Amino acid sequence: ISTPGKDPLRTAAAEDKWPLPPARSWQLLACVVLAYIGVYLCRKNLSVAIPIIQKAFGVNKAQTGQIISYSALAYAIGKFFFGPVIDRLGGRVVLLFVLLGVAIFGALGALAPTLTGLTACYTFNRFCGSAGWGSIVKQTPGWFPKHRISLALGILSLSFVFGGVLALILAGNLAQWSGGNWRVVMGVPSAILLIIFVISWKILPKDRPAKP
């Protein structure tokens, strides 16, 4: 029986007990790992698309390098900007924003008629994606007891590895299947991310109110 006015999840965490049934906790962890992998699908695909983009627009490496430069700056700015936002709004809300934002700007980038348009879309893609790691780290500790948090975060960090590898495999296959169409390489991962957005929206629990 829980004491009135106390949060049973926080009480369980303080006592080093599972705040949720273990199977549910691992399910939620798998969901956010999938979500972050999805963000990487729309990030690392650029490295495969760059040579094709150079041919399509008739530009050199220095010109396409601007995409990487501007997007990296936006990513760094986003890290500072979204930290307080995540603390204020919660991890789930921000993660859903990340998934939807990255998917939208990824799709818009695939439709961009100019290199400048592609650069702008990919820059906003990275800006939205910069909140991804903070939003999943914000949620994860609340699903596990203290003696399992390090393991959970270790598994969570593997999303970097899996995301990078799967993104390159997917982008490479898309380039081959499409006959070297950079719009396919940049656009299809966004469709996959929209599916992941729906999965995350349905599975992830609402954020608990911040402790006063």
C-alpha positions in Angstrom: 0.0 0.0 0.0 1.5 3.3 -1.0 1.5 6.3 1.3 -0.7 9.1 0.1 1.2 11.9 -1.6 4.2 9.7 -2.4 5.2 8.5 -5.8 5.5 4.7 -5.7 8.1 4.7 -8.6 10.4 7.1 -6.7 9.9 5.1 -3.5 10.8 1.9 -5.2 13.9 3.6 -6.7 15.0 4.8 -3.3 14.7 1.3 -1.9 16.6 -0.2 -4.9 13.6 -2.1 -6.2 12.3 -2.4 -9.7 10.0 0.6 -10.3 8.2 -1.4 -13.0 8.0 -5.1 -13.8 11.4 -6.1 -15.2 10.0 -7.2 -18.6 8.4 -3.8 -19.0 11.6 -2.0 -18.1 13.6 -3.9 -20.7 10.8 -3.3 -23.3 11.0 0.5 -22.7 14.8 0.4 -22.9 14.6 -1.5 -26.2 12.1 1.1 -27.5 14.5 4.1 -26.8 17.4 2.2 -28.3 15.3 1.7 -31.4 14.4 5.4 -31.4 18.0 6.5 -31.2 19.0 4.0 -34.0 16.3 5.6 -36.1 17.8 9.1 -35.6 21.1 7.7 -36.8 19.5 6.3 -39.9 18.7 9.9 -40.9 22.1 11.2 -39.9 24.8 8.8 -41.2 23.0 8.3 -44.6 24.6 11.6 -45.6 28.1 10.1 -45.8 26.8 7.6 -48.4 24.9 10.3 -50.3 27.6 12.9 -50.5 29.5 11.5 -53.6 26.1 11.1 -55.4 25.1 14.7 -54.4 28.3 16.1 -55.8 27.6 14.5 -59.2 23.9 15.5 -59.1 24.5 19.2 -58.3 27.9 19.5 -60.1 29.7 20.6 -56.9 33.0 19.8 -55.3 33.9 18.4 -51.8 34.4 21.8 -50.3 30.8 22.8 -51.3 29.2 19.7 -49.9 31.5 20.1 -46.9 29.4 23.1 -45.9 26.5 20.7 -45.1 28.7 19.0 -42.5 30.0 22.2 -41.1 26.7 24.0 -40.7 25.0 20.9 -39.3 27.7 20.2 -36.8 27.4 23.8 -35.5 23.6 23.4 -35.2 24.2 20.1 -33.4 26.5 21.7 -30.8 24.1 24.6 -30.3 21.2 22.2 -29.8 23.1 20.3 -27.1 23.1 23.4 -24.9 19.7 24.6 -26.0 17.8 21.4 -25.3 19.3 20.5 -22.0 17.0 22.8 -20.0 14.1 22.0 -22.3 14.4 18.3 -21.6 14.5 19.0 -17.8 11.5 21.2 -18.1 9.3 19.1 -20.5 10.5 15.6 -19.8 12.3 13.0 -21.9 9.3 11.4 -23.6 7.9 14.7 -25.0 11.2 15.8 -26.3 12.1 12.4 -27.8 8.9 12.4 -29.7 9.7 15.9 -30.9 13.2 14.6 -32.0 11.8 11.7 -33.9 9.2 13.8 -35.7 11.5 16.7 -36.4 14.3 14.6 -37.7 11.9 12.6 -39.9 10.3 15.8 -41.4 13.6 17.6 -42.1 15.1 14.4 -43.5 12.2 14.1 -45.9 12.3 17.7 -46.8 16.1 17.4 -47.5 15.4 14.6 -49.9 13.0 16.9 -51.8 15.3 19.9 -51.8 15.8 21.4 -55.3 19.2 23.0 -54.4 22.3 22.3 -52.4 21.4 25.3 -50.2 18.0 23.8 -49.5 19.5 20.5 -48.6 22.0 22.1 -46.3 19.3 24.0 -44.5 17.2 20.9 -44.0 20.0 18.7 -42.9 21.1 21.4 -40.5 17.7 21.5 -38.9 17.7 17.7 -38.9 20.9 17.7 -36.8 19.5 20.5 -34.5 16.5 18.4 -33.7 18.6 15.2 -33.3 20.9 16.9 -30.8 18.1 16.4 -28.2 17.9 12.7 -28.7 20.6 11.5 -26.3 19.5 13.7 -23.5 15.9 12.8 -23.9 16.5 9.0 -23.6 19.0 9.4 -20.8 16.4 11.5 -18.9 13.9 8.6 -19.1 15.9 5.5 -18.6 17.0 5.7 -14.9 13.4 5.9 -13.8 12.7 2.4 -15.2 15.4 0.5 -13.4 16.6 0.0 -9.8 19.9 1.5 -8.8 21.8 -1.8 -9.3 20.7 -2.0 -12.9 21.1 1.6 -14.1 24.7 1.2 -15.2 23.9 -1.9 -17.2 20.9 -0.1 -18.8 22.9 2.9 -19.7 25.7 0.7 -21.1 23.1 -1.0 -23.4 21.7 2.4 -24.3 25.1 3.6 -25.4 25.3 0.7 -27.9 22.6 2.5 -29.9 25.5 4.7 -31.2 27.2 1.6 -32.6 24.2 -0.1 -33.9 22.8 3.1 -35.3 25.9 4.0 -37.2 26.4 0.5 -38.7 22.8 0.0 -39.6 22.6 3.5 -41.2 25.5 2.8 -43.4 24.2 -0.6 -44.4 20.8 0.7 -45.2 22.1 3.8 -47.1 24.5 1.7 -49.1 21.8 -0.8 -50.1 19.4 2.1 -51.0 22.1 3.7 -53.2 22.6 0.4 -55.0 18.9 -0.5 -55.4 18.0 3.0 -56.6 20.8 3.2 -59.1 22.6 6.0 -57.2 19.6 8.2 -56.4 20.6 10.4 -53.5 17.0 11.4 -52.8 16.1 7.8 -52.1 19.2 7.5 -49.8 18.2 10.6 -47.9 14.4 10.1 -47.9 13.6 6.4 -47.1 15.2 6.5 -43.6 12.7 9.3 -42.7 9.8 7.0 -43.6 11.3 4.3 -41.3 11.7 6.9 -38.5 8.1 7.9 -38.8 7.2 4.3 -38.0 9.5 4.4 -35.0 7.8 7.6 -33.9 4.4 5.8 -33.8 5.9 2.9 -31.9 7.5 5.2 -29.3 4.4 7.3 -29.0 2.4 4.1 -28.1 4.9 2.4 -25.9 6.7 5.0 -23.9 5.0 6.1 -20.6 4.2 9.7 -19.9 6.8 11.7 -18.1 6.3 11.9 -14.3 6.1 15.4 -12.9 9.4 16.8 -11.8 10.2 16.4 -8.1 9.8 19.8 -6.3 
